[in-house]
Protein backbone atom coordinates (compact mmCIF):
# COMPACT_ATOMS: atom_id res chain seq x y z
CA UNK A 1 0.00 0.00 0.00
CA UNK A 2 1.26 3.50 -0.87
CA UNK A 3 0.16 6.57 1.07
CA UNK A 4 1.09 10.22 0.48
CA UNK A 5 0.28 12.28 3.56
CA UNK A 6 0.09 16.06 3.31
CA UNK A 7 -0.03 18.68 6.02
CA UNK A 8 -2.58 21.32 5.00
CA UNK A 9 -1.83 24.87 6.15
CA UNK A 10 0.99 26.43 4.10
CA UNK A 11 1.72 23.03 2.56
CA UNK A 12 -1.39 22.86 0.35
CA UNK A 13 -2.97 26.21 1.23
CA UNK A 14 -0.98 29.36 0.69
CA UNK A 15 -1.87 30.77 4.13
CA UNK A 16 -2.87 29.50 7.59
CA UNK A 17 -6.59 28.78 7.72
CA UNK A 18 -7.95 28.84 11.29
CA UNK A 19 -8.22 32.57 11.96
CA UNK A 20 -9.37 33.20 8.41
CA UNK A 21 -12.09 30.56 8.73
CA UNK A 22 -13.29 32.14 11.98
CA UNK A 23 -13.59 35.52 10.29
CA UNK A 24 -15.26 33.97 7.24
CA UNK A 25 -17.83 32.21 9.42
CA UNK A 26 -18.57 35.29 11.53
CA UNK A 27 -18.84 37.57 8.50
CA UNK A 28 -21.31 35.34 6.64
CA UNK A 29 -23.21 33.58 9.42
CA UNK A 30 -22.85 35.58 12.65
CA UNK A 31 -21.83 39.18 11.83
CA UNK A 32 -22.65 40.34 15.36
CA UNK A 33 -19.66 38.29 16.54
CA UNK A 34 -17.20 40.40 14.56
CA UNK A 35 -17.20 42.80 17.51
CA UNK A 36 -15.34 40.06 19.39
CA UNK A 37 -12.55 39.87 16.80
CA UNK A 38 -10.18 42.14 18.80
CA UNK A 39 -10.56 39.85 21.81
CA UNK A 40 -9.75 36.83 19.67
CA UNK A 41 -6.74 38.67 18.26
CA UNK A 42 -5.48 39.51 21.74
CA UNK A 43 -5.71 35.85 22.72
CA UNK A 44 -3.81 34.83 19.60
CA UNK A 45 -1.00 37.22 20.53
CA UNK A 46 -0.69 35.36 23.83
CA UNK A 47 0.23 32.09 22.16
CA UNK A 48 3.81 32.91 21.06
CA UNK A 49 4.33 34.34 24.58
CA UNK A 50 3.22 30.96 25.98
CA UNK A 51 0.34 32.58 27.84
CA UNK A 52 -2.20 30.28 26.20
CA UNK A 53 -1.80 26.83 24.63
CA UNK A 54 -2.89 25.86 21.14
CA UNK A 55 -5.82 23.74 22.28
CA UNK A 56 -7.21 26.38 24.62
CA UNK A 57 -6.71 29.08 22.02
CA UNK A 58 -8.62 27.02 19.47
CA UNK A 59 -11.51 26.37 21.86
CA UNK A 60 -11.73 29.97 23.07
CA UNK A 61 -11.61 31.62 19.66
CA UNK A 62 -14.16 29.08 18.39
CA UNK A 63 -16.54 30.14 21.17
CA UNK A 64 -15.98 33.84 20.45
CA UNK A 65 -16.40 33.88 16.67
CA UNK A 66 -18.48 30.76 15.91
CA UNK A 67 -20.47 30.27 19.10
CA UNK A 68 -21.22 27.77 21.83
CA UNK A 69 -23.63 25.49 19.94
CA UNK A 70 -23.53 25.65 16.15
CA UNK A 71 -25.61 23.47 13.81
CA UNK A 72 -23.29 21.17 11.91
CA UNK A 73 -25.12 21.90 8.66
CA UNK A 74 -24.42 25.62 9.02
CA UNK A 75 -20.72 24.94 9.63
CA UNK A 76 -20.67 22.66 6.60
CA UNK A 77 -22.08 25.46 4.40
CA UNK A 78 -19.48 27.86 5.75
CA UNK A 79 -16.73 25.30 5.16
CA UNK A 80 -17.81 24.71 1.56
CA UNK A 81 -17.84 28.43 0.75
CA UNK A 82 -14.50 28.92 2.51
CA UNK A 83 -12.90 26.05 0.57
CA UNK A 84 -14.13 27.50 -2.74
CA UNK A 85 -12.32 30.76 -1.96
CA UNK A 86 -9.13 29.20 -0.64
CA UNK A 87 -5.93 29.77 -2.62
CA UNK A 88 -3.89 26.60 -3.01
CA UNK A 89 -0.32 26.10 -4.22
CA UNK A 90 -0.45 24.96 -7.87
CA UNK A 91 2.70 22.90 -7.19
CA UNK A 92 0.93 21.13 -4.34
CA UNK A 93 -1.97 20.23 -6.61
CA UNK A 94 0.47 18.99 -9.25
CA UNK A 95 2.30 16.84 -6.69
CA UNK A 96 -0.96 15.40 -5.38
CA UNK A 97 -1.92 14.49 -8.95
CA UNK A 98 1.49 12.91 -9.55
CA UNK A 99 1.29 10.89 -6.33
CA UNK A 100 -2.20 9.71 -7.20
CA UNK A 101 -1.04 8.67 -10.68
CA UNK A 102 1.82 6.72 -9.07
CA UNK A 103 -0.68 4.72 -7.02
CA UNK A 104 -0.57 6.63 -3.73
CA UNK A 105 -3.69 7.20 -1.65
CA UNK A 106 -3.87 10.86 -0.63
CA UNK A 107 -4.31 11.67 3.06
CA UNK A 108 -4.55 15.12 4.65
CA UNK A 109 -3.20 15.27 8.22
CA UNK A 110 -3.81 18.66 9.82
CA UNK A 111 -4.29 20.43 13.13
CA UNK A 112 -7.23 22.27 11.58
CA UNK A 113 -10.71 21.14 12.66
CA UNK A 114 -12.33 18.44 10.61
CA UNK A 115 -15.45 20.55 10.01
CA UNK A 116 -13.63 22.60 7.38
CA UNK A 117 -10.52 20.52 6.67
CA UNK A 118 -12.76 17.97 4.95
CA UNK A 119 -14.02 20.61 2.53
CA UNK A 120 -10.48 21.54 1.48
CA UNK A 121 -9.50 17.87 1.31
CA UNK A 122 -12.46 17.19 -0.97
CA UNK A 123 -11.35 20.04 -3.23
CA UNK A 124 -7.98 18.34 -3.77
CA UNK A 125 -9.44 14.84 -4.08
CA UNK A 126 -8.00 13.41 -0.85
CA UNK A 127 -9.00 9.87 0.12
CA UNK A 128 -8.94 10.47 3.88
CA UNK A 129 -8.59 13.23 6.47
CA UNK A 130 -6.90 13.13 9.86
CA UNK A 131 -7.74 16.33 11.74
CA UNK A 132 -8.56 17.90 15.07
CA UNK A 133 -11.93 16.57 16.22
CA UNK A 134 -14.59 18.68 17.92
CA UNK A 135 -17.48 17.61 20.16
CA UNK A 136 -21.13 17.57 19.09
CA UNK A 137 -24.08 17.57 21.46
CA UNK A 138 -27.07 15.21 21.33
CA UNK A 139 -28.76 17.48 18.76
CA UNK A 140 -25.75 17.43 16.44
CA UNK A 141 -24.59 20.95 17.24
CA UNK A 142 -20.84 21.56 17.23
CA UNK A 143 -19.40 22.74 20.54
CA UNK A 144 -16.18 24.70 21.17
CA UNK A 145 -14.60 21.63 22.74
CA UNK A 146 -12.02 19.22 21.37
CA UNK A 147 -12.90 15.53 21.27
CA UNK A 148 -9.19 14.65 21.31
CA UNK A 149 -5.87 16.44 21.60
CA UNK A 150 -5.01 19.03 18.98
CA UNK A 151 -3.70 17.10 15.95
CA UNK A 152 -0.27 18.72 16.11
CA UNK A 153 3.32 17.58 16.54
CA UNK A 154 3.65 14.18 18.19
CA UNK A 155 -0.14 13.92 18.43
CA UNK A 156 -0.38 14.09 14.63
CA UNK A 157 1.98 11.13 14.30
CA UNK A 158 0.01 9.21 16.96
CA UNK A 159 -3.21 9.89 15.06
CA UNK A 160 -1.67 8.76 11.76
CA UNK A 161 -0.41 5.50 13.25
CA UNK A 162 -3.79 4.91 14.92
CA UNK A 163 -5.50 5.50 11.58
CA UNK A 164 -3.23 2.94 9.91
CA UNK A 165 -3.92 0.42 12.67
CA UNK A 166 -7.68 0.94 12.36
CA UNK A 167 -7.34 0.15 8.65
CA UNK A 168 -5.55 -3.08 9.55
CA UNK A 169 -2.28 -1.96 7.95
CA UNK A 170 1.08 -2.85 9.50
CA UNK A 171 3.68 -0.08 9.23
CA UNK A 172 6.13 -2.29 7.34
CA UNK A 173 3.43 -3.05 4.76
CA UNK A 174 2.97 0.61 3.84
CA UNK A 175 5.16 2.98 1.81
CA UNK A 176 4.68 6.49 3.21
CA UNK A 177 5.50 9.88 1.78
CA UNK A 178 4.96 12.91 4.01
CA UNK A 179 4.92 16.59 3.03
CA UNK A 180 5.01 19.52 5.48
CA UNK A 181 6.17 23.11 5.78
CA UNK A 182 6.48 23.15 9.58
CA UNK A 183 9.11 21.96 12.02
CA UNK A 184 6.39 20.75 14.41
CA UNK A 185 5.91 17.88 11.95
CA UNK A 186 9.48 16.65 12.46
CA UNK A 187 8.27 13.45 14.22
CA UNK A 188 6.17 12.47 11.21
CA UNK A 189 8.84 13.53 8.72
CA UNK A 190 11.30 11.29 10.56
CA UNK A 191 8.82 8.39 10.61
CA UNK A 192 7.99 8.53 6.90
CA UNK A 193 9.85 6.53 4.26
CA UNK A 194 10.18 9.66 2.13
CA UNK A 195 10.07 13.12 3.72
CA UNK A 196 9.56 16.39 1.86
CA UNK A 197 9.80 19.84 3.47
CA UNK A 198 7.95 22.64 1.72
CA UNK A 199 9.32 26.20 1.56
CA UNK A 200 11.25 25.58 4.80
CA UNK A 201 12.33 28.28 7.19
CA UNK A 202 15.91 28.29 8.45
CA UNK A 203 15.40 25.86 11.35
CA UNK A 204 13.50 23.32 9.26
CA UNK A 205 15.99 23.65 6.40
CA UNK A 206 18.88 22.86 8.75
CA UNK A 207 17.03 19.88 10.18
CA UNK A 208 16.13 18.66 6.69
CA UNK A 209 19.76 18.79 5.62
CA UNK A 210 20.84 16.90 8.75
CA UNK A 211 18.16 14.24 8.27
CA UNK A 212 18.38 13.91 4.51
CA UNK A 213 14.84 15.12 3.91
CA UNK A 214 14.11 16.55 0.48
CA UNK A 215 13.41 20.27 0.12
CA UNK A 216 10.72 21.51 -2.26
CA UNK A 217 10.09 25.14 -3.16
CA UNK A 218 6.43 25.80 -3.99
VEXDREN-2710 file (C-alpha; in Angstrom, 1 decimal):
% VEXDREN-2710
k/r/px/py/pz
1/UNK/0.0/0.0/0.0
2/UNK/1.3/3.5/-0.9
3/UNK/0.2/6.6/1.1
4/UNK/1.1/10.2/0.5
5/UNK/0.3/12.3/3.6
6/UNK/0.1/16.1/3.3
7/UNK/0.0/18.7/6.0
8/UNK/-2.6/21.3/5.0
9/UNK/-1.8/24.9/6.2
10/UNK/1.0/26.4/4.1
11/UNK/1.7/23.0/2.6
12/UNK/-1.4/22.9/0.4
13/UNK/-3.0/26.2/1.2
14/UNK/-1.0/29.4/0.7
15/UNK/-1.9/30.8/4.1
16/UNK/-2.9/29.5/7.6
17/UNK/-6.6/28.8/7.7
18/UNK/-8.0/28.8/11.3
19/UNK/-8.2/32.6/12.0
20/UNK/-9.4/33.2/8.4
21/UNK/-12.1/30.6/8.7
22/UNK/-13.3/32.1/12.0
23/UNK/-13.6/35.5/10.3
24/UNK/-15.3/34.0/7.2
25/UNK/-17.8/32.2/9.4
26/UNK/-18.6/35.3/11.5
27/UNK/-18.8/37.6/8.5
28/UNK/-21.3/35.3/6.6
29/UNK/-23.2/33.6/9.4
30/UNK/-22.9/35.6/12.7
31/UNK/-21.8/39.2/11.8
32/UNK/-22.7/40.3/15.4
33/UNK/-19.7/38.3/16.5
34/UNK/-17.2/40.4/14.6
35/UNK/-17.2/42.8/17.5
36/UNK/-15.3/40.1/19.4
37/UNK/-12.6/39.9/16.8
38/UNK/-10.2/42.1/18.8
39/UNK/-10.6/39.8/21.8
40/UNK/-9.7/36.8/19.7
41/UNK/-6.7/38.7/18.3
42/UNK/-5.5/39.5/21.7
43/UNK/-5.7/35.8/22.7
44/UNK/-3.8/34.8/19.6
45/UNK/-1.0/37.2/20.5
46/UNK/-0.7/35.4/23.8
47/UNK/0.2/32.1/22.2
48/UNK/3.8/32.9/21.1
49/UNK/4.3/34.3/24.6
50/UNK/3.2/31.0/26.0
51/UNK/0.3/32.6/27.8
52/UNK/-2.2/30.3/26.2
53/UNK/-1.8/26.8/24.6
54/UNK/-2.9/25.9/21.1
55/UNK/-5.8/23.7/22.3
56/UNK/-7.2/26.4/24.6
57/UNK/-6.7/29.1/22.0
58/UNK/-8.6/27.0/19.5
59/UNK/-11.5/26.4/21.9
60/UNK/-11.7/30.0/23.1
61/UNK/-11.6/31.6/19.7
62/UNK/-14.2/29.1/18.4
63/UNK/-16.5/30.1/21.2
64/UNK/-16.0/33.8/20.5
65/UNK/-16.4/33.9/16.7
66/UNK/-18.5/30.8/15.9
67/UNK/-20.5/30.3/19.1
68/UNK/-21.2/27.8/21.8
69/UNK/-23.6/25.5/19.9
70/UNK/-23.5/25.7/16.2
71/UNK/-25.6/23.5/13.8
72/UNK/-23.3/21.2/11.9
73/UNK/-25.1/21.9/8.7
74/UNK/-24.4/25.6/9.0
75/UNK/-20.7/24.9/9.6
76/UNK/-20.7/22.7/6.6
77/UNK/-22.1/25.5/4.4
78/UNK/-19.5/27.9/5.7
79/UNK/-16.7/25.3/5.2
80/UNK/-17.8/24.7/1.6
81/UNK/-17.8/28.4/0.7
82/UNK/-14.5/28.9/2.5
83/UNK/-12.9/26.0/0.6
84/UNK/-14.1/27.5/-2.7
85/UNK/-12.3/30.8/-2.0
86/UNK/-9.1/29.2/-0.6
87/UNK/-5.9/29.8/-2.6
88/UNK/-3.9/26.6/-3.0
89/UNK/-0.3/26.1/-4.2
90/UNK/-0.4/25.0/-7.9
91/UNK/2.7/22.9/-7.2
92/UNK/0.9/21.1/-4.3
93/UNK/-2.0/20.2/-6.6
94/UNK/0.5/19.0/-9.2
95/UNK/2.3/16.8/-6.7
96/UNK/-1.0/15.4/-5.4
97/UNK/-1.9/14.5/-8.9
98/UNK/1.5/12.9/-9.5
99/UNK/1.3/10.9/-6.3
100/UNK/-2.2/9.7/-7.2
101/UNK/-1.0/8.7/-10.7
102/UNK/1.8/6.7/-9.1
103/UNK/-0.7/4.7/-7.0
104/UNK/-0.6/6.6/-3.7
105/UNK/-3.7/7.2/-1.6
106/UNK/-3.9/10.9/-0.6
107/UNK/-4.3/11.7/3.1
108/UNK/-4.5/15.1/4.6
109/UNK/-3.2/15.3/8.2
110/UNK/-3.8/18.7/9.8
111/UNK/-4.3/20.4/13.1
112/UNK/-7.2/22.3/11.6
113/UNK/-10.7/21.1/12.7
114/UNK/-12.3/18.4/10.6
115/UNK/-15.5/20.5/10.0
116/UNK/-13.6/22.6/7.4
117/UNK/-10.5/20.5/6.7
118/UNK/-12.8/18.0/5.0
119/UNK/-14.0/20.6/2.5
120/UNK/-10.5/21.5/1.5
121/UNK/-9.5/17.9/1.3
122/UNK/-12.5/17.2/-1.0
123/UNK/-11.4/20.0/-3.2
124/UNK/-8.0/18.3/-3.8
125/UNK/-9.4/14.8/-4.1
126/UNK/-8.0/13.4/-0.8
127/UNK/-9.0/9.9/0.1
128/UNK/-8.9/10.5/3.9
129/UNK/-8.6/13.2/6.5
130/UNK/-6.9/13.1/9.9
131/UNK/-7.7/16.3/11.7
132/UNK/-8.6/17.9/15.1
133/UNK/-11.9/16.6/16.2
134/UNK/-14.6/18.7/17.9
135/UNK/-17.5/17.6/20.2
136/UNK/-21.1/17.6/19.1
137/UNK/-24.1/17.6/21.5
138/UNK/-27.1/15.2/21.3
139/UNK/-28.8/17.5/18.8
140/UNK/-25.8/17.4/16.4
141/UNK/-24.6/20.9/17.2
142/UNK/-20.8/21.6/17.2
143/UNK/-19.4/22.7/20.5
144/UNK/-16.2/24.7/21.2
145/UNK/-14.6/21.6/22.7
146/UNK/-12.0/19.2/21.4
147/UNK/-12.9/15.5/21.3
148/UNK/-9.2/14.7/21.3
149/UNK/-5.9/16.4/21.6
150/UNK/-5.0/19.0/19.0
151/UNK/-3.7/17.1/15.9
152/UNK/-0.3/18.7/16.1
153/UNK/3.3/17.6/16.5
154/UNK/3.6/14.2/18.2
155/UNK/-0.1/13.9/18.4
156/UNK/-0.4/14.1/14.6
157/UNK/2.0/11.1/14.3
158/UNK/0.0/9.2/17.0
159/UNK/-3.2/9.9/15.1
160/UNK/-1.7/8.8/11.8
161/UNK/-0.4/5.5/13.3
162/UNK/-3.8/4.9/14.9
163/UNK/-5.5/5.5/11.6
164/UNK/-3.2/2.9/9.9
165/UNK/-3.9/0.4/12.7
166/UNK/-7.7/0.9/12.4
167/UNK/-7.3/0.1/8.6
168/UNK/-5.5/-3.1/9.6
169/UNK/-2.3/-2.0/7.9
170/UNK/1.1/-2.8/9.5
171/UNK/3.7/-0.1/9.2
172/UNK/6.1/-2.3/7.3
173/UNK/3.4/-3.1/4.8
174/UNK/3.0/0.6/3.8
175/UNK/5.2/3.0/1.8
176/UNK/4.7/6.5/3.2
177/UNK/5.5/9.9/1.8
178/UNK/5.0/12.9/4.0
179/UNK/4.9/16.6/3.0
180/UNK/5.0/19.5/5.5
181/UNK/6.2/23.1/5.8
182/UNK/6.5/23.2/9.6
183/UNK/9.1/22.0/12.0
184/UNK/6.4/20.8/14.4
185/UNK/5.9/17.9/12.0
186/UNK/9.5/16.6/12.5
187/UNK/8.3/13.5/14.2
188/UNK/6.2/12.5/11.2
189/UNK/8.8/13.5/8.7
190/UNK/11.3/11.3/10.6
191/UNK/8.8/8.4/10.6
192/UNK/8.0/8.5/6.9
193/UNK/9.8/6.5/4.3
194/UNK/10.2/9.7/2.1
195/UNK/10.1/13.1/3.7
196/UNK/9.6/16.4/1.9
197/UNK/9.8/19.8/3.5
198/UNK/7.9/22.6/1.7
199/UNK/9.3/26.2/1.6
200/UNK/11.2/25.6/4.8
201/UNK/12.3/28.3/7.2
202/UNK/15.9/28.3/8.4
203/UNK/15.4/25.9/11.3
204/UNK/13.5/23.3/9.3
205/UNK/16.0/23.6/6.4
206/UNK/18.9/22.9/8.7
207/UNK/17.0/19.9/10.2
208/UNK/16.1/18.7/6.7
209/UNK/19.8/18.8/5.6
210/UNK/20.8/16.9/8.7
211/UNK/18.2/14.2/8.3
212/UNK/18.4/13.9/4.5
213/UNK/14.8/15.1/3.9
214/UNK/14.1/16.6/0.5
215/UNK/13.4/20.3/0.1
216/UNK/10.7/21.5/-2.3
217/UNK/10.1/25.1/-3.2
218/UNK/6.4/25.8/-4.0
END
